[in-house]
Amino acid sequence: MKARHHFHIDYRGHSVSATVQTGHHPVVEILVDGKETGYATSQDDRPVMVHIELPTEPPTPVVVRATPGPGVPRCLLLGPEEQEGHVMAPRIY
């Protein structure tokens, strides 16, 4: 059964949002400042890494690590040269 879960974080002055659609083929969509900048699919519940760039000068590469399951999906934002990620808060729409 498919379900959509939404996550958000403000990072370095930019709005980063993730939508994780669960099901047989999980889909992860990433928006930065309201514009779609990343998209990935998976065949199972393994974590999905979506590489994106923040619109800074020069662009800042970051990674969103989405875990569709098992259980409740989770998202972390991993900044450049950071060992631990920033938890993206769930959002209810």
N, CA, C and O of each residue as an XYZ file, in Angstrom:
372
protein
N       0.834     -1.169      0.000
C       0.000      0.000      0.000
C       0.890      1.247      0.000
O       1.856      1.329      0.758
N       0.559      2.201     -0.846
C       1.340      3.427     -0.967
C       0.890      4.461      0.057
O      -0.294      4.569      0.378
N       1.859      5.216      0.561
C       1.591      6.347      1.444
C       2.650      7.399      1.168
O       3.780      7.071      0.804
N       2.284      8.667      1.342
C       3.235      9.762      1.130
C       3.566     10.392      2.480
O       2.680     10.678      3.285
N       4.858     10.600      2.706
C       5.342     11.203      3.940
C       6.187     12.417      3.559
O       6.963     12.367      2.605
N       6.030     13.505      4.310
C       6.718     14.754      3.997
C       7.663     15.136      5.134
O       7.349     14.936      6.308
N       8.826     15.688      4.775
C       9.845     16.084      5.737
C      10.394     17.445      5.324
O      10.351     17.814      4.151
N      10.921     18.199      6.323
C      11.431     19.537      6.033
C      12.558     19.910      6.992
O      12.597     19.463      8.138
N      13.490     20.754      6.484
C      14.528     21.356      7.313
C      14.957     22.659      6.658
O      14.981     22.770      5.433
N      15.294     23.644      7.482
C      15.930     24.860      6.998
C      17.415     24.681      7.251
O      17.828     24.460      8.389
N      18.228     24.775      6.193
C      19.654     24.497      6.296
C      20.441     25.546      5.532
O      20.265     25.717      4.326
N      21.309     26.245      6.246
C      22.157     27.289      5.651
C      21.349     28.310      4.852
O      21.761     28.738      3.774
N      20.197     28.691      5.396
C      19.371     29.711      4.763
C      18.500     29.221      3.623
O      17.918     30.030      2.901
N      18.400     27.898      3.447
C      17.594     27.342      2.360
C      16.578     26.350      2.918
O      16.837     25.666      3.908
N      15.434     26.284      2.275
C      14.366     25.359      2.631
C      14.568     24.058      1.857
O      14.586     24.062      0.626
N      14.718     22.949      2.576
C      14.886     21.643      1.934
C      13.723     20.755      2.380
O      13.545     20.507      3.572
N      12.938     20.283      1.419
C      11.788     19.420      1.697
C      11.936     18.103      0.957
O      12.472     18.052     -0.150
N      11.454     17.040      1.584
C      11.496     15.714      0.967
C      10.118     15.082      1.056
O       9.428     15.207      2.067
N       9.728     14.405     -0.010
C       8.515     13.599     -0.016
C       8.943     12.172     -0.290
O       9.627     11.891     -1.275
N       8.531     11.268      0.598
C       8.857      9.846      0.455
C       7.552      9.103      0.238
O       6.672      9.100      1.098
N       7.437      8.472     -0.924
C       6.264      7.656     -1.222
C       6.666      6.203     -1.002
O       7.559      5.691     -1.677
N       6.012      5.550     -0.068
C       6.326      4.160      0.242
C       5.515      3.234     -0.655
O       4.624      3.677     -1.379
N       5.829      1.963     -0.599
C       5.140      0.965     -1.411
C       6.146      0.009     -2.014
O       7.281     -0.071     -1.544
N       5.750     -0.720     -3.048
C       6.652     -1.687     -3.692
C       7.857     -1.010     -4.333
O       8.947     -1.580     -4.358
N       7.673      0.189     -4.846
C       8.747      0.949     -5.481
C       8.802      2.332     -4.835
O       8.204      3.272     -5.358
N       9.513      2.480     -3.699
C       9.581      3.788     -3.033
C      10.139      4.872     -3.955
O      11.027      4.619     -4.768
N       9.601      6.077     -3.811
C      10.019      7.236     -4.600
C      10.355      8.360     -3.619
O       9.616      8.609     -2.667
N      11.485      9.038     -3.869
C      11.901     10.168     -3.045
C      12.053     11.390     -3.936
O      12.771     11.347     -4.935
N      11.381     12.480     -3.581
C      11.481     13.745     -4.310
C      12.015     14.807     -3.354
O      11.565     14.903     -2.212
N      12.975     15.605     -3.822
C      13.574     16.646     -3.000
C      13.323     18.006     -3.632
O      13.513     18.186     -4.835
N      12.893     18.966     -2.809
C      12.714     20.348     -3.239
C      13.651     21.238     -2.432
O      13.760     21.091     -1.214
N      14.324     22.161     -3.110
C      15.143     23.169     -2.446
C      14.544     24.520     -2.807
O      14.443     24.870     -3.983
N      14.147     25.276     -1.791
C      13.501     26.575     -1.996
C      12.318     26.469     -2.946
O      12.084     27.363     -3.759
N      11.569     25.368     -2.841
C      10.359     25.172     -3.638
C      10.558     24.628     -5.034
O       9.585     24.461     -5.770
N      11.801     24.346     -5.424
C      12.069     23.822     -6.766
C      12.579     22.395     -6.674
O      13.451     22.093     -5.858
N      12.030     21.504     -7.521
C      12.479     20.115     -7.507
C      13.936     20.039     -7.972
O      14.281     20.493     -9.062
N      14.776     19.456     -7.120
C      16.203     19.362     -7.450
C      16.725     17.937     -7.379
O      17.850     17.674     -7.802
N      15.931     17.013     -6.854
C      16.396     15.635     -6.761
C      15.244     14.655     -6.783
O      14.132     14.964     -6.356
N      15.532     13.455     -7.295
C      14.506     12.422     -7.451
C      15.218     11.075     -7.470
O      16.247     10.933     -8.130
N      14.693     10.099     -6.765
C      15.284      8.760     -6.780
C      14.196      7.733     -6.496
O      13.196      8.027     -5.842
N      14.412      6.528     -6.998
C      13.505      5.415     -6.736
C      14.311      4.246     -6.182
O      15.539      4.224     -6.258
N      13.595      3.279     -5.626
C      14.234      2.095     -5.062
C      13.330      0.893     -5.303
O      12.155      1.037     -5.640
N      13.885     -0.265     -5.128
C      13.107     -1.496     -5.300
C      12.638     -2.083     -3.971
O      11.849     -3.028     -3.955
N      13.119     -1.526     -2.854
C      12.766     -2.088     -1.554
C      12.874     -1.014     -0.484
O      12.865      0.177     -0.797
N      12.978     -1.425      0.777
C      13.013     -0.478      1.885
C      14.416     -0.011      2.263
O      14.589      0.585      3.326
N      15.419     -0.263      1.426
C      16.777      0.191      1.736
C      16.860      1.716      1.665
O      16.093      2.349      0.940
N      17.799      2.307      2.424
C      17.970      3.765      2.353
C      18.314      4.231      0.939
O      19.017      3.548      0.194
N      17.805      5.397      0.592
C      18.030      5.997     -0.718
C      18.814      7.287     -0.492
O      18.413      8.124      0.317
N      19.928      7.449     -1.201
C      20.751      8.651     -1.098
C      20.460      9.530     -2.314
O      20.624      9.095     -3.454
N      20.030     10.765     -2.068
C      19.741     11.704     -3.147
C      20.739     12.871     -3.025
O      20.706     13.629     -2.056
N      21.610     12.995     -4.011
C      22.619     14.055     -4.020
C      22.024     15.301     -4.670
O      21.508     15.249     -5.786
N      22.105     16.419     -3.952
C      21.578     17.684     -4.451
C      22.600     18.790     -4.185
O      23.616     18.562     -3.530
N      22.322     19.978     -4.694
C      23.158     21.143     -4.425
C      22.285     22.290     -3.939
O      21.193     22.526     -4.457
N      22.792     23.003     -2.927
C      22.119     24.217     -2.485
C      22.580     25.362     -3.382
O      23.746     25.410     -3.773
N      21.667     26.289     -3.713
C      22.023     27.381     -4.620
C      22.817     28.480     -3.916
O      22.320     29.589     -3.718
N      24.049     28.160     -3.544
C      24.952     29.137     -2.945
C      26.053     29.438     -3.948
O      26.085     28.852     -5.030
N      26.941     30.333     -3.604
C      28.050     30.648     -4.506
C      29.346     30.328     -3.796
O      29.714     31.090     -2.902
N      30.058     29.288     -4.108
C      29.745     28.233     -5.078
C      28.661     27.300     -4.529
O      28.385     27.325     -3.329
N      28.041     26.479     -5.384
C      26.998     25.554     -4.927
C      27.514     24.628     -3.817
O      28.653     24.163     -3.856
N      26.652     24.372     -2.831
C      26.994     23.510     -1.709
C      26.385     22.130     -1.924
O      25.161     22.002     -1.931
N      27.206     21.087     -2.099
C      26.657     19.741     -2.275
C      26.202     19.164     -0.934
O      26.933     19.228      0.055
N      25.003     18.608     -0.908
C      24.470     17.928      0.268
C      23.796     16.639     -0.202
O      23.541     16.443     -1.391
N      23.520     15.775      0.762
C      22.865     14.503      0.467
C      21.668     14.361      1.393
O      21.770     14.624      2.591
N      20.538     13.946      0.842
C      19.380     13.581      1.652
C      19.329     12.059      1.674
O      19.257     11.411      0.630
N      19.367     11.499      2.880
C      19.299     10.042      3.061
C      17.892      9.715      3.543
O      17.538     10.006      4.685
N      17.097      9.111      2.675
C      15.722      8.744      2.996
C      15.650      7.247      3.233
O      16.146      6.453      2.434
N      15.027      6.872      4.339
C      14.815      5.463      4.669
C      13.312      5.215      4.618
O      12.595      5.585      5.548
N      12.814      4.581      3.521
C      11.372      4.384      3.364
C      10.763      3.407      4.373
O       9.567      3.489      4.651
N      11.531      2.516      4.908
C      11.007      1.535      5.850
C      12.111      0.619      6.308
O      13.273      0.884      6.000
N      11.820     -0.418      7.009
C      10.477     -0.762      7.502
C      10.015      0.207      8.582
O      10.821      0.894      9.208
N       8.734      0.248      8.782
C       8.163      1.174      9.751
C       7.960      2.550      9.152
O       7.720      2.699      7.954
N       8.062      3.547     10.006
C       7.839      4.928      9.605
C       9.072      5.451      8.851
O      10.192      5.281      9.334
N       8.894      6.083      7.681
C      10.037      6.638      6.936
C      10.761      7.708      7.741
O      10.181      8.344      8.621
N      12.041      7.895      7.421
C      12.882      8.888      8.065
C      13.753      9.552      7.012
O      14.054      8.954      5.979
N      14.161     10.798      7.277
C      15.065     11.512      6.376
C      16.126     12.255      7.175
O      15.843     12.844      8.218
N      17.346     12.214      6.665
C      18.476     12.960      7.224
C      19.087     13.805      6.125
O      19.139     13.390      4.968
N      19.549     14.990      6.486
C      20.298     15.816      5.550
C      21.755     15.765      5.995
O      22.077     16.067      7.144
N      22.626     15.381      5.074
C      24.054     15.273      5.351
C      24.773     16.383      4.605
O      24.819     16.388      3.375
N      25.335     17.325      5.357
C      26.055     18.438      4.763
C      27.471     18.027      4.400
O      27.924     16.938      4.753
N      28.164     18.907      3.693
C      29.535     18.599      3.304
C      30.441     18.485      4.529
O      30.402     19.319      5.434
N      31.239     17.453      4.533
C      32.217     17.216      5.594
C      31.598     17.091      6.985
O      32.261     17.404      7.974
N      30.359     16.648      7.088
C      29.710     16.431      8.376
C      29.594     14.938      8.618
O      29.212     14.182      7.725
N      29.923     14.519      9.822
C      29.870     13.100     10.178
C      28.447     12.660     10.519
O      28.039     11.548     10.182
N      27.698     13.530     11.185
C      26.334     13.200     11.569
C      25.356     14.056     10.783
O      25.630     15.218     10.481
N      24.222     13.472     10.460
C      23.227     14.191      9.685
C      22.299     15.017     10.547
O      22.295     14.904     11.773
N      21.508     15.852      9.884
C      20.488     16.668     10.523
C      19.142     16.002     10.254
O      18.787     15.755      9.101
N      18.403     15.714     11.306
C      17.100     15.063     11.156
C      16.132     16.034     10.507
O      15.984     17.172     10.952
N      15.477     15.576      9.452
C      14.446     16.372      8.793
C      13.117     16.084      9.487
O      12.696     14.932      9.584
N      12.467     17.131      9.965
C      11.236     16.988     10.727
C      10.075     16.551      9.840
O       9.917     17.057      8.729
N       9.260     15.610     10.327
C       8.066     15.225      9.563
C       7.088     16.392      9.488
O       6.978     17.186     10.422
N       6.381     16.484      8.367
C       5.356     17.506      8.164
C       4.050     16.822      7.797
O       4.035     15.849      7.044
N       2.981     17.331      8.326
C       1.668     16.790      7.997
C       0.992     17.743      7.020
O       0.880     18.939      7.289
N       0.540     17.211      5.879
C      -0.165     18.025      4.886
C      -1.589     17.574      4.791
O      -2.362     18.129      4.010
